[in-house]
Amino acid sequence: MKATTNSAEAAGRGSLESWLNAAYESLKESGVDAVRVMPLAKKLNLSRTSFYWYFQDREALLEALVSLWKNKNTFNLVSQSEAYAESITEAILNVFDCWLNSELFDSQFEFAMRSWALQSPEVAEEIRQADAQRVQALATMFDRFGFAHDAAVTRARSIYLTQIGYISMNTQEPLAQRMRYIPEYLKIFTGVEPEPRELERFYRRNGFSSADLQG
């Protein structure tokens, strides 16, 4: 794979990032079968041969998509689970940021990857490994706050499988409705009542306010 250069872009070859981003968008919009060199070239208004400046073949592009997914969704979820928090409820709210911020965790990308896994044993194995890593990170988060091993694992699984269910079912709900449920989810997952200040910080950083829940 050749390095991306401004001169290459000037020569009408695009860039590695432009090809990868086009593949990423096509995967989310239409599934893995849409991620093919000629349609991507047309989408980018580039020649088919320019693709090969950056990727050896389509398989290399697909491998890059898997890496992008791991670096985006799994890395950020694990990082959020490790973020500073004064309580288990605040720690979970850090993780919940992923469900509301597509820069941290792209749910459409996740859905597309899981759909792809249905026809690819290799991708299915990547999904299995990512699921295990994510659940372990969440269990470790509970462990930091003194939960026993089995309690930590089952609570971690409950959080994770609930969100994967949201994604797999392509659940659509108003933001206010989802925010209204947050305190109850926290009590279910932890057995602890969240502090109002924790909720307000969470709402604020996600462009919401507790005042929006009134009425």
Long-range contacts (C-beta under 8 A, 24 or more apart in sequence): 1-54, 1-55, 1-56, 1-60, 2-53, 2-54, 4-54, 8-53, 12-46, 12-47, 12-50, 13-46, 13-47, 13-50, 13-53, 13-54, 14-44, 14-46, 14-50, 14-54, 15-54, 16-54, 16-55, 18-44, 19-44, 19-51, 19-54, 19-55, 19-61, 20-61, 20-64, 20-65, 20-68, 23-61, 23-64, 23-65, 24-65, 24-68, 24-109, 27-65, 27-109, 27-112, 27-113, 27-116, 28-106, 28-108, 28-109, 28-111, 28-112, 31-112, 31-115, 31-116, 32-62, 32-112, 32-115, 32-116, 32-119, 32-120, 35-61, 35-62, 35-65, 37-61, 66-113, 66-123, 66-126, 69-109, 69-110, 69-113, 70-126, 70-130, 72-105, 72-106, 72-109, 73-105, 73-106, 73-109, 73-110, 73-130, 74-130, 74-133, 74-134, 76-104, 76-105, 77-104, 77-105, 77-134, 77-137, 78-133, 78-134, 78-137, 80-104, 81-137, 81-138, 81-140, 81-141, 82-137, 82-141, 87-145, 87-192, 87-195, 87-198, 88-141, 88-142, 88-145, 88-147, 88-190, 88-192, 89-186, 89-190, 89-192, 89-193, 89-194, 89-195, 89-198, 90-194, 90-195, 90-198, 91-141, 91-144, 91-145, 92-141, 92-159, 92-186, 92-189, 92-190, 93-182, 93-186, 93-194, 93-198, 93-199, 93-201, 93-202, 95-138, 95-141, 95-159, 96-182, 96-202, 97-202, 97-205, 97-206, 99-163, 99-166, 100-175, 100-206, 101-206, 107-166, 107-167, 110-164, 110-167, 111-167, 111-168, 111-170, 114-167, 114-168, 131-160, 131-164, 134-160, 135-160, 155-189, 155-190, 158-188, 158-189, 159-189, 175-208, 176-208, 176-212, 176-213, 179-203, 179-206, 179-208, 179-212, 179-213, 180-213
